């Protein structure tokens, strides 16, 4: 799944970019790589600061 997300992000399609970034964070979380998921989540929130769901996810990841 992570490979598919990375491939999709390389296409630079703004329409799907936000969802792909979200899915990449979830994929790292499911892999148990909370540090990478937290880092990507912080980057995501720079681009989409009004996403309250991701802000909650970031708070969760900071505890892992």
Buried (B, 14 or more C-beta within 10 A) or exposed (E): EBEEBEEBBEEEEEEBBBEBBBBBBBBBBEEEBBEBBBBBBBEBBEEBEEBEEBBEBBEBBEEE
